[in-house]
Structures are given as C-alpha cells and as structure tokens.
Amino acid sequence: MAKSKKFIMIKEYKQMMYLENLHKKNTIDLDKYFKYSGKIEVGKKFKEPKGDYVYKHRIIINNDMSKYKF
C-alpha cells in the first residue's frame, strides 16, 4: 500500500514540474518586459508627471518636544 502512494506522489510531482515548465515556456513576464519611461497615463495620453503627480521625497522633521511637560 505504501509503495503505491509513493508512486502516485512521484507521478503527481513529475506532472506538476512538467506543467510548471510548460507554463514558463508559454507565458511572458510583463513586469520587466517594458522599459520604464517615467511617464504616467492621464486620460488616454502619456504625460510627464507635474504638480500633484510628482513624488516628493520624505523630509526629516526634527521636533523638539522638550518645551512641553506632561
């Protein structure tokens, strides 16, 4: 009984590996497919980001809280 379970598990593993390789071969990963242009889509056109769309880098704020007493 234990041998048959092992054979079934090995058979399923081989089938899973075959299907993974087939999937990798037949699909395109679009995460790195297109070159990053830095433009964003506004309406139906691509434009350079301006105004509210520009990413503002974080600003370090030094708050001196020593003047307050709890």
C-alpha positions as YAML, in Angstrom:
chain: A
units: angstrom
residues:
- id: 1
  name: MET
  ca: [0.00, 0.00, 0.00]
- id: 2
  name: ALA
  ca: [2.82, 2.42, 0.86]
- id: 3
  name: LYS
  ca: [4.59, 1.80, -2.47]
- id: 4
  name: SER
  ca: [1.51, 2.71, -4.46]
- id: 5
  name: LYS
  ca: [1.17, 6.02, -2.57]
- id: 6
  name: LYS
  ca: [4.82, 6.79, -3.26]
- id: 7
  name: PHE
  ca: [4.40, 6.06, -6.97]
- id: 8
  name: ILE
  ca: [1.28, 8.24, -7.14]
- id: 9
  name: MET
  ca: [3.08, 11.07, -5.34]
- id: 10
  name: ILE
  ca: [6.10, 10.80, -7.66]
- id: 11
  name: LYS
  ca: [3.81, 10.76, -10.68]
- id: 12
  name: GLU
  ca: [1.95, 13.86, -9.46]
- id: 13
  name: TYR
  ca: [5.25, 15.64, -8.77]
- id: 14
  name: LYS
  ca: [6.54, 14.89, -12.27]
- id: 15
  name: GLN
  ca: [3.28, 16.14, -13.76]
- id: 16
  name: MET
  ca: [3.46, 19.32, -11.65]
- id: 17
  name: MET
  ca: [7.04, 20.01, -12.79]
- id: 18
  name: TYR
  ca: [6.09, 19.39, -16.42]
- id: 19
  name: LEU
  ca: [3.16, 21.81, -16.17]
- id: 20
  name: GLU
  ca: [5.33, 24.48, -14.48]
- id: 21
  name: ASN
  ca: [7.94, 24.24, -17.23]
- id: 22
  name: LEU
  ca: [5.23, 24.39, -19.89]
- id: 23
  name: HIS
  ca: [3.71, 27.46, -18.22]
- id: 24
  name: LYS
  ca: [7.10, 29.24, -18.03]
- id: 25
  name: LYS
  ca: [7.76, 28.50, -21.68]
- id: 26
  name: ASN
  ca: [4.37, 29.74, -22.90]
- id: 27
  name: THR
  ca: [3.97, 32.92, -20.83]
- id: 28
  name: ILE
  ca: [5.70, 36.30, -20.87]
- id: 29
  name: ASP
  ca: [6.53, 38.04, -17.60]
- id: 30
  name: LEU
  ca: [5.42, 41.63, -18.23]
- id: 31
  name: ASP
  ca: [6.96, 43.06, -15.05]
- id: 32
  name: LYS
  ca: [10.30, 43.67, -16.79]
- id: 33
  name: TYR
  ca: [9.09, 43.48, -20.40]
- id: 34
  name: PHE
  ca: [8.59, 47.23, -20.95]
- id: 35
  name: LYS
  ca: [11.20, 49.91, -20.36]
- id: 36
  name: TYR
  ca: [10.26, 52.39, -17.63]
- id: 37
  name: SER
  ca: [9.66, 55.79, -19.23]
- id: 38
  name: GLY
  ca: [8.74, 57.77, -16.13]
- id: 39
  name: LYS
  ca: [5.51, 58.92, -17.75]
- id: 40
  name: ILE
  ca: [2.02, 58.41, -16.36]
- id: 41
  name: GLU
  ca: [-1.27, 57.89, -18.15]
- id: 42
  name: VAL
  ca: [-3.65, 60.84, -17.85]
- id: 43
  name: GLY
  ca: [-6.84, 60.30, -19.77]
- id: 44
  name: LYS
  ca: [-5.72, 58.45, -22.89]
- id: 45
  name: LYS
  ca: [-2.30, 60.08, -23.23]
- id: 46
  name: PHE
  ca: [1.04, 59.57, -21.53]
- id: 47
  name: LYS
  ca: [2.45, 62.72, -19.94]
- id: 48
  name: GLU
  ca: [5.38, 63.73, -17.79]
- id: 49
  name: PRO
  ca: [4.33, 63.91, -14.12]
- id: 50
  name: LYS
  ca: [3.77, 67.50, -12.97]
- id: 51
  name: GLY
  ca: [2.22, 69.15, -9.92]
- id: 52
  name: ASP
  ca: [0.35, 66.68, -7.74]
- id: 53
  name: TYR
  ca: [1.75, 63.67, -9.58]
- id: 54
  name: VAL
  ca: [5.40, 64.38, -8.73]
- id: 55
  name: TYR
  ca: [6.75, 62.21, -5.94]
- id: 56
  name: LYS
  ca: [8.07, 64.28, -3.07]
- id: 57
  name: HIS
  ca: [10.95, 62.73, -1.19]
- id: 58
  name: ARG
  ca: [10.49, 62.48, 2.53]
- id: 59
  name: ILE
  ca: [11.57, 65.41, 4.63]
- id: 60
  name: ILE
  ca: [13.05, 64.71, 8.04]
- id: 61
  name: ILE
  ca: [11.34, 66.85, 10.68]
- id: 62
  name: ASN
  ca: [13.12, 67.42, 13.95]
- id: 63
  name: ASN
  ca: [10.51, 68.23, 16.56]
- id: 64
  name: ASP
  ca: [11.97, 69.39, 19.83]
- id: 65
  name: MET
  ca: [9.33, 68.37, 22.37]
- id: 66
  name: SER
  ca: [11.38, 69.35, 25.41]
- id: 67
  name: LYS
  ca: [9.38, 72.57, 25.95]
- id: 68
  name: TYR
  ca: [6.22, 70.56, 26.68]
- id: 69
  name: LYS
  ca: [5.55, 68.97, 30.05]
- id: 70
  name: PHE
  ca: [3.29, 66.02, 30.57]
...
